[in-house]
Amino acid sequence: MEDYQGAFLERHQDQIILDKNNRQIASMHLGGIVIECLLKRMIMASLPQNASQEWKTDSNNPGHTIKNPKHCLTNAVRCHSRLYTAVQKFPIVLDWLNTVERPYSQHFIDLRYDGNEIKQEDYKKWLQAYNSLKTWLQKQSTKL
């Protein structure tokens, strides 16, 4: 079984190191994974107590209907109804989510194949969105 909390904490530390060492593309790639792990942990925490902490598949019925949103952050938010409602009340969160999910028009997962440099102002915009989104989600995880 996946350890989304542990992965969130470890990848967050990795992202900080990449950022401090000016490894911007890798930082954005891993930052997307950090948010993905945080969202998946929040989804699993929202499941009914009698449900298994695993994703619904065609061959697996864990006692809920939530399928793995894979690497799609916006789908992950939709999987958590109370979180989705909270996001709709704060449109800036959707902007942050989109910026983290698709930095400069490319999905964060696909950045692992990107050999280009990014403009400093674009990275700063991404980093601000990433930090704001992470902080906001962490606050929501204690409220929802």
MILO-767645 format. One record per atom (N, C-alpha, C, CB): atom name; x, y negated, z. Coordinates in nm, 2 decimals. Atoms other than C-alpha are relative to their C-alpha. Glycine has a CB too. Layout:
REM residues N
  keba      c1      c2      c3
    CA       X       Y       Z
...
//
This chain:
REM residues 144
  keba      c1      c2      c3
     N    0.08    0.12    0.00
    CA    0.00    0.00    0.00
     C    0.09   -0.12    0.00
    CB   -0.10    0.00    0.12
     N   -0.08    0.12    0.01
    CA    0.12   -0.35   -0.08
     C    0.00   -0.08    0.13
    CB   -0.06   -0.09   -0.11
     N   -0.02    0.08   -0.11
    CA    0.25   -0.57    0.19
     C    0.00   -0.15   -0.04
    CB    0.13    0.03    0.08
     N    0.00    0.13    0.05
    CA    0.13   -0.91    0.07
     C    0.05   -0.11    0.09
    CB   -0.14   -0.03   -0.04
     N   -0.05    0.09   -0.10
    CA    0.21   -1.09    0.39
     C    0.15    0.00    0.00
    CB   -0.06    0.03    0.14
     N   -0.15   -0.01    0.00
    CA    0.57   -0.96    0.40
     C    0.06   -0.05   -0.13
    CB    0.04    0.14    0.02
     N   -0.05    0.05    0.13
    CA    0.61   -1.03    0.03
     C   -0.01   -0.15   -0.01
    CB   -0.07    0.07   -0.12
     N    0.01    0.15    0.00
    CA    0.48   -1.38    0.07
     C    0.11   -0.06    0.08
    CB   -0.14   -0.04    0.07
     N   -0.11    0.05   -0.08
    CA    0.73   -1.45    0.35
     C    0.14    0.01   -0.06
    CB    0.00    0.06    0.14
     N   -0.13   -0.02    0.06
    CA    1.03   -1.30    0.17
     C    0.01   -0.08   -0.13
    CB    0.02    0.15   -0.03
     N   -0.02    0.07    0.13
    CA    0.96   -1.45   -0.17
     C    0.00   -0.15    0.03
    CB   -0.12    0.03   -0.09
     N    0.00    0.14   -0.04
    CA    0.89   -1.79    0.00
     C    0.15   -0.04    0.03
    CB   -0.09   -0.03    0.11
     N   -0.14    0.03   -0.03
    CA    1.25   -1.78    0.14
     C    0.08    0.00   -0.12
    CB    0.05    0.11    0.10
     N   -0.07    0.00    0.13
    CA    1.38   -1.68   -0.20
     C   -0.02   -0.12   -0.08
    CB   -0.04    0.13   -0.08
     N    0.04    0.12    0.07
    CA    1.20   -1.97   -0.36
     C    0.08   -0.12    0.05
    CB   -0.15   -0.02   -0.01
     N   -0.07    0.11   -0.07
    CA    1.36   -2.21   -0.11
     C    0.14    0.00   -0.04
    CB   -0.02    0.00    0.15
     N   -0.15   -0.01    0.04
    CA    1.71   -2.08   -0.19
     C    0.02   -0.04   -0.15
    CB    0.05    0.14    0.02
     N   -0.01    0.04    0.15
    CA    1.65   -2.11   -0.57
     C   -0.02   -0.15   -0.02
    CB   -0.11    0.08   -0.08
     N    0.02    0.14    0.01
    CA    1.52   -2.46   -0.53
     C    0.12   -0.08    0.05
    CB   -0.12   -0.05    0.09
     N   -0.12    0.07   -0.06
    CA    1.82   -2.57   -0.31
     C    0.12    0.01   -0.09
    CB    0.03    0.05    0.13
     N   -0.11   -0.03    0.09
    CA    2.05   -2.42   -0.57
     C   -0.02   -0.05   -0.15
    CB    0.04    0.14    0.00
     N    0.03    0.06    0.14
    CA    1.89   -2.61   -0.87
     C   -0.03    0.11   -0.10
    CB    0.12   -0.08   -0.04
     N    0.04   -0.11    0.09
    CA    1.76   -2.28   -1.02
     C   -0.15   -0.02   -0.02
    CB    0.03    0.14    0.06
     N    0.13    0.05    0.01
    CA    1.44   -2.45   -1.13
     C   -0.10    0.10   -0.07
    CB   -0.01   -0.13   -0.08
     N    0.09   -0.09    0.07
    CA    1.29   -2.20   -1.38
     C   -0.03    0.12    0.09
    CB    0.06    0.05   -0.13
     N    0.02   -0.11   -0.09
    CA    1.35   -1.91   -1.14
     C   -0.08   -0.04    0.13
    CB    0.14    0.06    0.05
     N    0.08    0.06   -0.12
    CA    1.21   -2.13   -0.85
     C   -0.15    0.00   -0.04
    CB    0.05   -0.14    0.03
     N    0.14    0.01    0.04
    CA    0.89   -2.19   -1.05
     C   -0.06    0.14   -0.02
    CB   -0.02   -0.08   -0.13
     N    0.05   -0.14    0.01
    CA    0.86   -1.82   -1.14
     C   -0.03    0.06    0.13
    CB    0.11    0.09   -0.08
     N    0.02   -0.06   -0.14
    CA    0.90   -1.71   -0.78
     C   -0.10   -0.07    0.08
    CB    0.14    0.01    0.07
     N    0.11    0.08   -0.07
    CA    0.68   -1.99   -0.65
     C   -0.13    0.05   -0.04
    CB    0.02   -0.14   -0.03
     N    0.13   -0.06    0.04
    CA    0.40   -1.85   -0.86
     C   -0.03    0.13    0.07
    CB    0.00    0.02   -0.15
     N    0.01   -0.13   -0.07
    CA    0.46   -1.51   -0.70
     C   -0.03   -0.02    0.14
    CB    0.13    0.09   -0.02
     N    0.03    0.04   -0.14
    CA    0.46   -1.67   -0.36
     C   -0.15   -0.03    0.02
    CB    0.08   -0.12    0.05
     N    0.15    0.04   -0.01
    CA    0.11   -1.82   -0.42
     C   -0.08    0.13   -0.03
    CB   -0.03   -0.11   -0.10
     N    0.08   -0.12    0.03
    CA   -0.01   -1.49   -0.58
     C    0.00    0.09    0.13
    CB    0.07    0.08   -0.11
     N    0.00   -0.09   -0.12
    CA    0.10   -1.29   -0.26
     C   -0.09   -0.06    0.11
    CB    0.14    0.02    0.05
     N    0.08    0.07   -0.11
    CA   -0.06   -1.55   -0.03
     C   -0.15    0.02   -0.03
    CB    0.03   -0.15    0.00
     N    0.14   -0.01    0.04
    CA   -0.39   -1.54   -0.23
     C   -0.05    0.15    0.02
    CB   -0.02   -0.04   -0.14
     N    0.04   -0.14   -0.02
    CA   -0.39   -1.16   -0.23
     C   -0.01    0.04    0.15
    CB    0.10    0.10   -0.07
     N    0.01   -0.02   -0.14
    CA   -0.33   -1.15    0.14
     C   -0.13   -0.06    0.06
    CB    0.12   -0.06    0.08
     N    0.13    0.06   -0.04
    CA   -0.62   -1.39    0.19
     C   -0.12    0.09   -0.04
    CB   -0.01   -0.14   -0.05
     N    0.11   -0.08    0.05
    CA   -0.84   -1.17   -0.02
     C   -0.02    0.13    0.08
    CB    0.02    0.04   -0.15
     N    0.00   -0.13   -0.08
    CA   -0.75   -0.85    0.17
     C   -0.06   -0.03    0.14
    CB    0.14    0.06    0.01
     N    0.05    0.03   -0.13
    CA   -0.82   -1.03    0.50
     C   -0.14   -0.03    0.00
    CB    0.08   -0.12    0.05
     N    0.14    0.03    0.00
    CA   -1.16   -1.13    0.38
     C   -0.09    0.12   -0.02
    CB   -0.03   -0.10   -0.11
     N    0.08   -0.12    0.03
    CA   -1.27   -0.77    0.31
     C   -0.08    0.04    0.12
    CB    0.09    0.11   -0.05
     N    0.08   -0.05   -0.12
    CA   -1.54   -0.61    0.53
     C    0.09    0.10    0.08
    CB   -0.13    0.07   -0.05
     N   -0.08   -0.08   -0.09
    CA   -1.39   -0.42    0.83
     C    0.00    0.15   -0.04
    CB   -0.05   -0.02    0.14
     N    0.01   -0.15    0.04
    CA   -1.51   -0.08    0.70
     C    0.06    0.03   -0.14
    CB   -0.14    0.04    0.01
     N   -0.06   -0.02    0.13
    CA   -1.35   -0.13    0.36
     C    0.15    0.03    0.00
    CB   -0.03   -0.13   -0.09
     N   -0.15   -0.03    0.02
    CA   -1.01    0.00    0.25
     C    0.07   -0.12   -0.05
    CB    0.02    0.12   -0.09
     N   -0.08    0.12    0.04
    CA   -0.74   -0.26    0.20
     C    0.07    0.04   -0.13
    CB    0.11   -0.04    0.11
     N   -0.05   -0.03    0.14
    CA   -0.70   -0.17   -0.17
     C   -0.10   -0.05   -0.10
    CB    0.02    0.16   -0.02
     N    0.09    0.06    0.11
    CA   -0.84   -0.29   -0.50
     C   -0.09    0.11   -0.06
    CB    0.09   -0.05   -0.11
     N    0.10   -0.08    0.06
    CA   -1.15   -0.15   -0.66
     C    0.05    0.03   -0.14
    CB   -0.14   -0.07   -0.01
     N   -0.03   -0.04    0.14
    CA   -1.08    0.05   -0.98
     C   -0.11    0.09   -0.05
    CB    0.14    0.07   -0.01
     N    0.10   -0.09    0.06
    CA   -1.28    0.27   -1.21
     C   -0.01    0.13    0.08
    CB    0.02    0.03   -0.15
     N    0.00   -0.13   -0.07
    CA   -1.17    0.57   -1.01
     C    0.01   -0.01    0.15
    CB    0.12    0.08   -0.05
     N   -0.02    0.02   -0.15
    CA   -1.14    0.42   -0.66
     C   -0.11   -0.10    0.05
    CB    0.14   -0.06    0.03
     N    0.10    0.09   -0.06
    CA   -1.43    0.28   -0.45
     C    0.04   -0.02    0.14
    CB   -0.14    0.07   -0.01
     N   -0.05    0.02   -0.14
    CA   -1.27    0.13   -0.14
     C   -0.11   -0.07    0.09
    CB    0.12   -0.09   -0.01
     N    0.10    0.06   -0.09
    CA   -1.60   -0.01    0.00
     C   -0.03   -0.14   -0.03
    CB    0.04    0.02    0.14
     N    0.03    0.14    0.05
    CA   -1.60   -0.34   -0.19
     C    0.01    0.00   -0.15
    CB    0.10   -0.10    0.07
     N    0.01    0.01    0.15
    CA   -1.62   -0.47   -0.55
     C    0.12   -0.08   -0.06
    CB   -0.13   -0.05   -0.04
     N   -0.10    0.09    0.04
    CA   -1.30   -0.67   -0.57
     C    0.11    0.07   -0.08
    CB    0.06   -0.08    0.11
     N   -0.11   -0.06    0.08
    CA   -1.06   -0.58   -0.85
     C    0.12   -0.08    0.01
    CB   -0.04    0.02   -0.15
     N   -0.13    0.08   -0.01
    CA   -0.69   -0.68   -0.86
     C    0.00   -0.11   -0.10
    CB    0.11    0.10   -0.02
     N    0.00    0.11    0.10
    CA   -0.67   -1.02   -1.02
     C    0.13   -0.01   -0.07
    CB   -0.02   -0.13    0.08
     N   -0.14   -0.01    0.07
    CA   -0.31   -0.93   -1.13
     C    0.07   -0.13    0.03
    CB   -0.01    0.03   -0.15
     N   -0.08    0.12   -0.02
    CA   -0.11   -1.24   -1.18
     C   -0.08   -0.13   -0.03
    CB    0.13    0.00   -0.09
     N    0.08    0.12    0.03
    CA   -0.40   -1.48   -1.25
     C   -0.05   -0.06    0.13
    CB   -0.13    0.05   -0.08
     N    0.02    0.07   -0.13
    CA   -0.41   -1.73   -0.96
     C   -0.15   -0.05    0.00
    CB    0.09   -0.11    0.02
     N    0.14    0.05    0.00
    CA   -0.75   -1.88   -1.07
     C   -0.09    0.12    0.02
    CB   -0.03   -0.07   -0.13
     N    0.09   -0.11   -0.02
    CA   -0.91   -1.53   -1.08
     C    0.01    0.04    0.15
    CB    0.04    0.12   -0.09
     N   -0.02   -0.03   -0.14
    CA   -0.76   -1.46   -0.73
     C   -0.09   -0.09    0.09
    CB    0.15   -0.01    0.04
     N    0.08    0.09   -0.08
    CA   -0.93   -1.77   -0.59
     C   -0.15    0.04   -0.02
    CB    0.02   -0.14   -0.05
     N    0.14   -0.04    0.02
    CA   -1.26   -1.65   -0.75
     C   -0.04    0.12    0.08
    CB   -0.03    0.01   -0.15
     N    0.02   -0.12   -0.07
    CA   -1.22   -1.32   -0.57
     C   -0.04   -0.02    0.15
    CB    0.12    0.09   -0.01
     N    0.03    0.03   -0.14
    CA   -1.26   -1.49   -0.23
     C   -0.10   -0.11    0.00
    CB    0.14   -0.05    0.07
     N    0.11    0.10    0.02
    CA   -1.60   -1.66   -0.23
     C    0.01   -0.12    0.09
    CB   -0.13    0.07    0.03
     N   -0.01    0.12   -0.09
    CA   -1.54   -1.89    0.07
     C    0.11   -0.09   -0.04
    CB    0.02    0.05    0.15
     N   -0.12    0.08    0.05
    CA   -1.20   -2.00   -0.07
     C   -0.04   -0.07   -0.13
    CB    0.12    0.09   -0.02
     N    0.05    0.06    0.13
    CA   -1.36   -2.06   -0.41
     C   -0.09   -0.12    0.03
    CB   -0.07    0.11   -0.09
     N    0.08    0.11   -0.04
    CA   -1.62   -2.28   -0.25
     C    0.08   -0.11    0.05
    CB   -0.11    0.05    0.11
     N   -0.08    0.11   -0.05
    CA   -1.36   -2.47   -0.06
     C    0.08   -0.07   -0.11
    CB    0.10    0.06    0.11
     N   -0.08    0.06    0.12
    CA   -1.15   -2.52   -0.38
     C   -0.09   -0.10   -0.08
    CB    0.06    0.11   -0.08
     N    0.09    0.08    0.08
    CA   -1.45   -2.66   -0.56
     C   -0.03   -0.14    0.07
    CB   -0.14    0.07   -0.02
     N    0.02    0.13   -0.07
    CA   -1.49   -2.93   -0.29
     C    0.12   -0.09   -0.01
    CB   -0.03    0.03    0.15
     N   -0.12    0.08    0.02
    CA   -1.13   -3.05   -0.36
     C    0.06    0.03   -0.13
    CB    0.10    0.04    0.12
     N   -0.05   -0.02    0.14
    CA   -1.06   -3.08   -0.73
     C    0.15   -0.01   -0.02
    CB   -0.06   -0.10   -0.09
     N   -0.14    0.01    0.00
    CA   -0.70   -3.17   -0.66
     C    0.06    0.14    0.01
    CB    0.05   -0.10    0.10
     N   -0.05   -0.14   -0.02
    CA   -0.65   -2.81   -0.55
     C    0.00    0.07   -0.13
    CB   -0.08    0.07    0.11
     N    0.00   -0.06    0.13
    CA   -0.75   -2.69   -0.89
     C    0.11   -0.05   -0.09
    CB   -0.13   -0.03   -0.07
     N   -0.12    0.06    0.07
    CA   -0.49   -2.93   -1.04
     C    0.13    0.07    0.04
    CB    0.01   -0.15    0.02
     N   -0.12   -0.07   -0.06
    CA   -0.22   -2.78   -0.81
     C    0.01    0.14   -0.05
    CB    0.00   -0.01    0.15
     N    0.00   -0.14    0.04
    CA   -0.33   -2.43   -0.89
     C    0.04    0.02   -0.15
    CB   -0.14    0.06    0.02
     N   -0.03   -0.01    0.15
    CA   -0.32   -2.49   -1.27
     C    0.15   -0.04   -0.02
    CB   -0.08   -0.10   -0.08
     N   -0.14    0.04    0.02
    CA    0.02   -2.66   -1.24
     C    0.10    0.12    0.04
    CB    0.04   -0.12    0.09
     N   -0.08   -0.11   -0.05
    CA    0.17   -2.37   -1.04
     C   -0.02    0.13   -0.09
    CB   -0.04    0.04    0.14
     N    0.02   -0.12    0.08
    CA    0.01   -2.10   -1.26
     C    0.06   -0.02   -0.14
    CB   -0.15    0.02   -0.01
     N   -0.05    0.02    0.14
    CA    0.11   -2.26   -1.59
     C    0.09   -0.12   -0.01
    CB   -0.12   -0.02   -0.10
     N   -0.09    0.11    0.01
    CA    0.41   -2.48   -1.55
     C    0.04   -0.02   -0.14
    CB    0.13    0.02    0.09
     N   -0.02    0.05    0.14
    CA    0.47   -2.67   -1.87
     C   -0.05    0.10   -0.11
    CB    0.15   -0.02   -0.02
     N    0.08   -0.08    0.10
    CA    0.21   -2.46   -2.07
     C    0.04    0.14   -0.01
    CB    0.01   -0.07   -0.13
     N   -0.04   -0.14    0.01
    CA    0.36   -2.12   -1.99
     C   -0.03    0.06    0.14
    CB    0.15    0.01   -0.03
     N    0.04   -0.07   -0.13
    CA    0.23   -1.87   -1.73
     C    0.13    0.02    0.08
    CB   -0.07    0.13   -0.03
     N   -0.11   -0.02   -0.09
    CA    0.46   -1.84   -1.43
     C    0.07    0.13   -0.01
    CB   -0.04   -0.02    0.14
     N   -0.06   -0.13    0.02
    CA    0.51   -1.47   -1.49
     C    0.10    0.00   -0.12
    CB   -0.11    0.11   -0.01
     N   -0.08    0.00    0.12
    CA    0.65   -1.54   -1.84
     C    0.12   -0.08    0.01
    CB   -0.09   -0.05   -0.11
     N   -0.12    0.08   -0.01
    CA    0.91   -1.78   -1.71
     C    0.12    0.09    0.02
    CB   -0.02   -0.09    0.12
     N   -0.11   -0.09   -0.01
    CA    1.13   -1.48   -1.64
     C    0.08    0.02   -0.13
    CB   -0.04    0.14    0.06
     N   -0.06   -0.01    0.13
    CA    1.20   -1.48   -2.01
     C    0.04   -0.13   -0.06
    CB   -0.09    0.07   -0.10
     N   -0.03    0.13    0.05
    CA    1.26   -1.85   -2.04
     C    0.14   -0.04    0.03
    CB   -0.10   -0.10    0.06
     N   -0.14    0.04   -0.02
    CA    1.62   -1.96   -2.09
     C    0.02   -0.15   -0.01
    CB    0.08    0.07   -0.10
     N   -0.01    0.14    0.02
    CA    1.55   -2.33   -2.13
     C    0.01   -0.07    0.14
    CB   -0.12   -0.05   -0.08
     N    0.00    0.09   -0.12
    CA    1.60   -2.61   -1.88
     C   -0.13   -0.08    0.00
    CB    0.13   -0.10   -0.01
     N    0.12    0.08   -0.01
    CA    1.31   -2.81   -1.76
     C    0.04   -0.15    0.04
    CB   -0.10    0.06    0.11
     N   -0.02    0.14   -0.04
    CA    1.29   -3.19   -1.73
     C   -0.01   -0.02    0.15
    CB   -0.09   -0.09   -0.08
     N    0.00    0.02   -0.14
    CA    1.36   -3.31   -1.38
     C   -0.14   -0.05    0.05
    CB    0.10   -0.10    0.04
     N    0.13    0.05   -0.04
    CA    1.03   -3.50   -1.36
     C   -0.11    0.11   -0.01
    CB   -0.05   -0.12   -0.09
     N    0.09   -0.11    0.01
    CA    0.84   -3.19   -1.47
     C    0.01    0.10    0.12
    CB    0.01    0.08   -0.13
     N   -0.02   -0.09   -0.12
    CA    1.00   -2.98   -1.20
     C   -0.05   -0.07    0.13
    CB    0.15    0.03    0.01
     N    0.05    0.07   -0.12
    CA    0.93   -3.25   -0.94
     C   -0.15    0.01    0.01
    CB    0.05   -0.14    0.00
     N    0.15   -0.01    0.00
    CA    0.56   -3.25   -1.04
     C   -0.04    0.14    0.04
    CB   -0.05   -0.03   -0.14
     N    0.03   -0.13   -0.03
    CA    0.56   -2.87   -1.02
     C    0.02    0.03    0.15
    CB    0.08    0.10   -0.08
     N   -0.03   -0.02   -0.14
    CA    0.73   -2.86   -0.68
     C   -0.10   -0.07    0.10
    CB    0.14   -0.05    0.03
     N    0.10    0.07   -0.09
    CA    0.49   -3.12   -0.53
     C   -0.13    0.08    0.00
    CB   -0.02   -0.14   -0.05
     N    0.13   -0.08    0.01
    CA    0.19   -2.91   -0.66
     C    0.02    0.13    0.08
    CB   -0.03    0.02   -0.14
     N   -0.03   -0.13   -0.07
    CA    0.35   -2.59   -0.53
     C   -0.01   -0.02    0.15
    CB    0.13    0.06   -0.04
     N   -0.01    0.02   -0.14
    CA    0.42   -2.72   -0.18
     C   -0.14   -0.05    0.05
    CB    0.10   -0.11    0.04
     N    0.13    0.04   -0.04
    CA    0.08   -2.89   -0.16
     C   -0.10    0.12    0.00
    CB   -0.06   -0.11   -0.09
     N    0.09   -0.11    0.01
    CA   -0.11   -2.58   -0.27
     C    0.03    0.10    0.11
    CB    0.02    0.07   -0.14
     N   -0.04   -0.10   -0.10
    CA    0.09   -2.35   -0.04
     C   -0.05   -0.05    0.14
    CB    0.15    0.02    0.00
     N    0.05    0.06   -0.13
    CA    0.02   -2.58    0.26
     C   -0.15    0.01    0.02
    CB    0.05   -0.14    0.02
     N    0.15    0.00   -0.01
    CA   -0.35   -2.61    0.18
     C   -0.05    0.14    0.01
    CB   -0.05   -0.07   -0.13
     N    0.04   -0.14   -0.01
    CA   -0.39   -2.24    0.13
     C    0.03    0.06    0.14
    CB    0.06    0.09   -0.11
     N   -0.04   -0.05   -0.14
    CA   -0.21   -2.16    0.46
     C   -0.10   -0.05    0.10
    CB    0.14   -0.04    0.03
     N    0.10    0.06   -0.09
    CA   -0.45   -2.40    0.64
     C   -0.14    0.07   -0.02
    CB   -0.02   -0.15   -0.03
     N    0.13   -0.06    0.03
    CA   -0.75   -2.24    0.47
     C    0.00    0.15    0.05
    CB   -0.03    0.01   -0.15
     N   -0.01   -0.14   -0.05
    CA   -0.63   -1.89    0.57
     C   -0.03    0.01    0.15
    CB    0.13    0.06   -0.03
     N    0.03    0.00   -0.15
    CA   -0.67   -1.99    0.94
     C   -0.15   -0.04    0.02
    CB    0.09   -0.09    0.07
     N    0.14    0.04   -0.02
    CA   -1.02   -2.13    0.88
     C   -0.11    0.09   -0.06
    CB   -0.01   -0.14   -0.07
     N    0.10   -0.08    0.07
    CA   -1.19   -1.89    0.64
     C   -0.02    0.14    0.06
    CB    0.04    0.01   -0.14
//
